Structures are given as C-alpha cells and as structure tokens.
Amino acid sequence: MILLLASMSMAWGESFHFSHRWNGEPLRESIKRREHFLALELDERTTMSPRGG
C-alpha cells in the first residue's frame, strides 16, 4: 500500500485534482482555480443545508 501511495505521489504530486485549462494557463493555476471553485461549492452546500435543532 505504501508503495502504491508513493508512486501516486510521484505521478500526481501534492494534488490529485484534475481541471480544464484555459489557453495558455499553467497547470498549477488551473488546479488552484478548480480547488477554489470546489471550496466555494462546498461552503454554499453547508450554509444552505437545513440544521436540526
């Protein structure tokens, strides 16, 4: 298992996310843009979810 994780880490680095890239956009920037979008989506879902109580 550790060998698998090590090889995945070597292949994908610190981020396992995929994203579309704009023309001329570096891969790192496209991943950052996608991660920000996902964070906003998750925040909206947690704020809009009904809270028991």
N, C-alpha and C positions, 0 to 999 in steps of 0.2 A: 504494500500500500504506500509506503514511504517513497519507494522508487517511482511509482506512478505519479504521486504528487510532485516529486522533484522534477520529473520530465515535463509535467504540465506547466510547472512554474518556469522552466527554461523556455518552453514554447510560447507561452502567453504572457509571461512577465507578471506584474502585480495585478493586472486587471483581466478578468475573464469575459468582459463585456464586448459585444460587437456593435457596430454602429455604421450608418451610412455616412459617407464622406462627401462634402461639397467639393466642387472642382478646385484643386489646389490646397485643400485643407489637410494639414498634417494629421496622422492617425491619432496622436496623443490629444489633439484639440477636439477631434470628433468624439472620442471616448469621453472626454471631460464634458462636452456638451450633452451627450446622451445621459451621463450619470446625473447631471443637474436636472435634466428633464424627468428622469425616474424619481429623483428625490422630491421634486415638486408634486408629481403624481401621487406618490405615497403619502405626502403630507396632506393633500386635499382629501384623499380617501379616509385618513384617520380623523380629520376635522369634521367631515361630513357624516361619519358613521354615528348611528344613534348610541347614546350612552345609557346604560341601565342605572337605575338608582332611585 
